[in-house]
């Protein structure tokens, strides 16, 4: 149930207590098909194409086609539309020898969506998506400064770990602050520990979604040992999902 919720936003088979724990701990965005998912699948696709040395412009065209299909599959969810339009600008920019600016891309996406449908402003999903993305983009210069200081540490592994923790914490705090008014108004719930929950859960949830998606793909192959591999992968997915659930409930 949790895997279906994280991958496709389908929460009907998920335990209600798990959903409540996710909301109260500030990681409910994992259960909504959103910009997080759009960025996740695009980054995976670009990485795979890069492995096979596919030229940048061809990679971008393939990603544009994928984004178009993803928007349709997600039933034109406002947050997916916003993320896809932003990503589209980034993908199209190299064709005009330009480099996309994140804040300008967000402004363009928001303006275009409001012009096409003014009622989208009333969508909670749209409000949360825009507020969260704006918070993240505002936090990036600070992340860059902190990472530069972390780079001065001597131990490489310590540098990586410190960068991950500090960047995740800064991004989560900014995202939380900008979405706080929306969450407080609509849900009456706001978790002061949501940055901690995001640091502990996002990476685990990412691996759970990736392994789950691989398991789903392999399960369609009607060969005995391939199905055995799929079962092993699903066990890994279940293990990771259980950890995420335990963290959410504890927080």
Secondary structure, 3 states (H helix, E strand, C coil): CHHHHHHHCCCCCCCHHHHHHHHHHCCHHHHCCCHHHHHHHHHHHHHHHHHCCCCHHHHHHHHHHHHHHHHHHCCCCHHHHHHHHHHHHHHHHHHHCCCCCHHHHHHHHHHHHHHHCHHHHHCHHHHHHHHHHHHHHHHHHHHHHHHHHHCCCCCHHHHHHHHHHHHHHHHHHHHHHHHHHHHHHHCCCCCCCHHHHHHHHHHHHHHHHHHHHHHHHHHCCCCHHHHHHHHHHHHHHHHHHHHHHHHHHHC
